[in-house]
Amino acid sequence: MSESNSTVIQLRQQQDYRFEVRFDKDSIPVLVTDEGAPIGADAGPSPTQLLGTAVANCLAASLLFALRKFKNEPGPLEVTAHLHHARNPQGRLRVGSIDVELRIPMQAAQINMLDRILTIFEDYCVVTQSVRAAIPVGVRVLDATATVLQVTGE
């Protein structure tokens, strides 16, 4: 992964709450976002859904990187994110917390350096660690038998 000082994302309103999103690399397809009904038309993911996606995807990529670093080939991870809504003191809707569950398609006993992986992978997740400054993020890691391997932030 390359390191740079900034990322550029451009949005252009198409209609009502629907926006066309362009990224700073031509290889990334244009994304359409929209608010849910009745405000928008559900033509694409909402900003709230994108926030949950960013947190879950970053955790999954970080876990996958750590697994592979220690010579594991886990196969496809399954990840679920739950965003819990809350009202702030002014009564405005906010993301109150995010819970992410990551399922590794291997049994714990088959995973090389499991303890080390579980100790480090969250620290390397840029998005989650940034979001955690404002929003609680809970993380559960399970193996192929649904055994809970780690719970953090809950």
Buried (B, 14 or more C-beta within 10 A) or exposed (E): EEEEEEEEEEEEEBEEBBBBBBBEEEEEEEBEBBBBEEEBBEBBBBEBBBBBBBBBBBBBBBBBBBBEBEEBEBEEBEBEBEBEEEEEEEEEEBBEBBBBBBBBEBEBEEBEBBEEBBEBBBEBBEBBBEBBEEBBBBBBBBBBEEEEBBEEBE
